[in-house]
Amino acid sequence: MAAVVVVGTQWGDEGKGKYIDILSADADYVVRFSGGNNAGHTIVHDGVKYALHLVPSGILRKGKTCIIANGVVIDPAVLISELNNLSKYDNELAELIISDRAHVIMPWHIELDSLQESYRGNAGLGTTRRGIGPAYADKAERSGIRMCDLMDPDLFREMVHSTIKVKNAIIEKVYGGKPLDAEKIIDDYLGYAEKLRPYVRDVNSIIHRAIENGKTVLFEGAQATFLDLDFGTYPYVTSSNPIAGGVCTGAGVGPKMITEILGVFKAYTSRVGSGPFVTELNNEVGNQIRELGHEYGTTTGRPRRCGWLDVVMLKYAARLNSLTGLCLNHLDTVGKLDSIKICMAYKLDGKIIDYYPSNLKELARCEPVYEEFESWKDIDISKVNRYEMLPPAAKKYLKRIEESIGVPIKYVGVGPGREQVITM
């Protein structure tokens, strides 16, 4: 039995999709357990780049089963569009199953997300305006619509008519927006229901049966540790729990079933949206990292804020997720710089600290304490496939990261392709 969890250890965009794609070669099931289409995973297959938002990253592995579990919120239109884009590769795709307990993103969620973010103005949270937060809010408020409800036309029609009265009142009277048409929503969504019906099943029993029968199940996290609703840089976080513990509620799996937890990170740090960023580089080096690493959002296209690797963050993530191994990306990117720095600790009001402050005002006052490393900018490592072939400076850099975090590095990415990974 193997139940492997892959999570992001920074602010997302760490390249989780690549490792999930690689690990899915030896997995029987790939399960997405949190988030919605605010997340974007990019994988490269046979030289072609694929941007996935809802469909699990193992979809390009024929013979596997990909599952969208109950912890995900689903925009049916986006999911159908994604499936249509993949349809030309039908002969190469994994089986897809969607949880009947997953909540549905409705048009009022998208409208309210946009209106609320606009209303906040300069104090906006930087949401993707795709309805994720409002959908999770309705889930907690117990007024959400699930996939199983969408599959029942009479019940769905009744739920839309009941809910839209309240939502339109908020849209019009609070935010000055235009009311939504209930009948159009019903027609559109019942059309989506017929297209998605073949995929919708009781996922929890499928996952449990797979684990009990000795199958390998790979759990795919969206977003990352520092976007976690409880443990991230609140309020600049997502609306779910993308840490390893989120697997238990997001897929209905008990903690004793999990056998390995891998944390993915980049050899530098990036962030989209607002909030403190201790190692951010608002200079030419930051711009260089952005361009070398192609740091633009998969979902939004927004340029990402870039800075040096932060060990304080990674140690916090390792503790929260009980990481058993690390997957590093972009070793090739930092190797092209003149020199490399790692933040080993923070200085807060003149005192050295080694913890991650929850108070964002304190976090904003933190100064990074760096160690500097020699780069290997004259050596191309993009085709290196064994650790022994790496230049000494790269080995020293990797060893220091392992020592600092206390978790072994198991995989090292030296390029975007699934073949550009060193197994340690």
Secondary structure, DSSP 8 states (H G I E B T S, - for coil): -EEEEEEESSSS-S-HHHHHHHHGGG-SEEEE-SB-TT--EEEEETTEEEEESSS-GGGGSTT-EEEE-TTBEE-HHHHHHHHHHHGGGGGG--EEEEETTSEE--HHHHHHHHHHHHHHGGG-----SSSHHHHHHHHHHT---BHHHHTSHHHHHHHHHHHHHHHHHIIIIIT------HHHHHHHHHHHHHHHGGGEE-HHHHHHHHHHTT-EEEEE--S-GGG-TTTSSTTSS-SS--STTHHHHHH---GGG--EEEEEEESEEEE-SSS--TTB--SHHHHHHHHHTT-B-TTT--B-EEEEEEHHHHHHHHHHHT-SEEEEE-HHHHTTSSEEEEEEEEEETTEEE-S--SSHHHHHH-EEEEEEEE--TTS--TT--SGGGS-HHHHHHHHHHHHHHTS-EEEEESSSSTTSEEE-
